[in-house]
Amino acid sequence: MPLVKAFPLAIVLFGTTSVLLADGTVSHKLTGWGFVEIGDQAEDGIIILAPSSIDILVGIEFLKAFKKTLFLHSGVVALIDEKTPPAKKSKTKKKKSKEKRAARKNK
């Protein structure tokens, strides 16, 4: 988040952190504590502040907190709700199913 945008939002300075960039260099950044709302969900956490940045970037932790997936394809950028995978059958249910099949074969 641009530092000049953080102060009007009353983001509290939190400390510093080191960020590993895509080119392999390490950059030291100020951090703040704030919250983000998407619809009716709000999450708080650490926000990285950059004095010369004009962009707001979101990271993996942000996506995980909101249970979102970032989808990029042919110029389309979409933030999609993660789907919860269906529950796996328990081993006891599988065992009982096997026993039922075996009992039917024996009849």
Sequence and secondary structure as in RCSB ss.txt:
>XXXX:A:sequence
MPLVKAFPLAIVLFGTTSVLLADGTVSHKLTGWGFVEIGDQAEDGIIILAPSSIDILVGIEFLKAFKKTLFLHSG
VVALIDEKTPPAKKSKTKKKKSKEKRAARKNK
>XXXX:A:secstr
 BHHHHTTTT EEEEEEEEE TTS EEEEEEEEEEEEETTEEEEEEEEEBTT       HHHHHHTTEEEEEETT
EEEEEE         HHHHHHHHHHHHHHHH 
